[in-house]
Amino acid sequence: MLDHVSIAVTDIAKSIAFYSQALAPLGITRLKSYGGTNEKPDHVGFGSGHKPYLWLGKGEPIRGYVHIALSVPDRAAVDAFYQAALAAGGRDNGPPGPRPHYHERYYGAFVLDPDGCNLEAVHHGF
């Protein structure tokens, strides 16, 4: 079981703004930060409740393929995530819809973050 994931971002302020807006419909918010200043910390943790599980850190992003999928409670959450992420400046990488090639109940949407990370919201329908 994964506990948390960390990714490097080139512009921490831009990424904080993107992730804050894109994840808000899912109830995922900025919970922790450290290093740097409050406006431009070196690391920021997003999560729900009291536990951050998605961390952004200043640095050189991995070039190539990075994909983070967030499980959501229903299709409406997938749709809301997609709209919020695009409004935050994300780039479409697959609109909300069924993905039966993964499995018969898979419903997801994909958006590229400011550094090209493929961020997904998925509902499995189980």
GIDA-V29739 format. One record per residue. SS is DSSP state (a for helix, b for strand, c for the rest). PHI is phi in degrees with one decimal (999 if undefined). BURIAL is b if it has 9 or more other ideal C-beta (glycine too) atoms within 8 Angstrom, else e. Layout:
SS|PHI|BURIAL / SS|PHI|BURIAL
This chain:
c|999|e / c|-74.6|e / c|-100.1|e / c|-159.9|b / b|-129.2|e / b|-124.2|e / b|-130.4|b / b|-86.7|b / b|-131.4|b / c|-78.4|e / c|-127.0|e / a|-61.1|b / a|-65.1|e / a|-63.4|b / a|-69.6|b / a|-60.6|b / a|-61.5|b / a|-61.6|b / a|-65.4|b / a|-59.7|b / a|-75.4|b / a|-66.6|b / a|-91.4|b / a|-54.5|b / c|-63.3|b / c|-94.2|b / c|75.8|e / c|-99.9|b / b|-130.2|b / b|-72.8|b / b|-111.0|b / b|-141.5|e / b|-153.9|b / b|-155.8|e / c|74.3|e / c|62.0|e / c|-114.8|e / c|-61.6|e / c|-75.9|e / c|-133.4|e / c|-70.7|b / c|-80.2|e / b|-139.7|b / b|-136.0|b / b|-110.4|b / b|-107.8|b / b|-175.1|b / b|-129.3|e / c|68.3|e / c|-112.8|e / b|-115.3|e / b|-76.5|b / b|-132.5|b / b|-125.5|b / b|-108.9|b / b|-111.7|b / b|-135.0|b / b|-62.4|b / c|165.3|e / c|-92.0|e / c|-63.0|b / c|-66.0|e / c|-91.7|e / c|129.2|e / c|-103.0|e / c|-128.7|b / b|-134.5|e / b|-123.3|b / b|-112.0|e / b|-110.6|b / b|-76.4|e / c|-125.5|b / c|-76.1|e / c|-162.9|e / a|-64.7|b / a|-60.4|e / a|-66.8|b / a|-60.2|b / a|-61.0|b / a|-64.7|b / a|-57.6|b / a|-58.3|b / a|-63.7|b / a|-64.8|b / a|-66.7|b / a|-66.1|b / a|-62.5|e / c|-83.3|b / c|104.5|e / c|-68.1|b / b|-107.7|e / b|-56.4|b / c|-135.0|e / c|144.5|e / c|-66.8|e / c|-57.3|b / b|169.0|e / b|-66.5|e / c|-129.2|e / c|-64.4|e / c|-69.8|e / c|-85.0|e / c|-168.7|e / c|-63.7|e / c|-109.6|e / c|-73.4|b / b|-135.8|b / b|-148.1|b / b|-143.8|b / b|-127.8|b / b|-137.8|b / b|-88.5|b / c|-76.7|b / c|-57.4|b / c|-102.3|b / c|93.8|e / c|-67.0|b / b|-83.3|b / b|-98.7|b / b|-127.8|b / b|-111.8|b / b|-135.4|b / b|-120.6|b / c|-91.7|b / c|68.2|e / c|-97.2|e
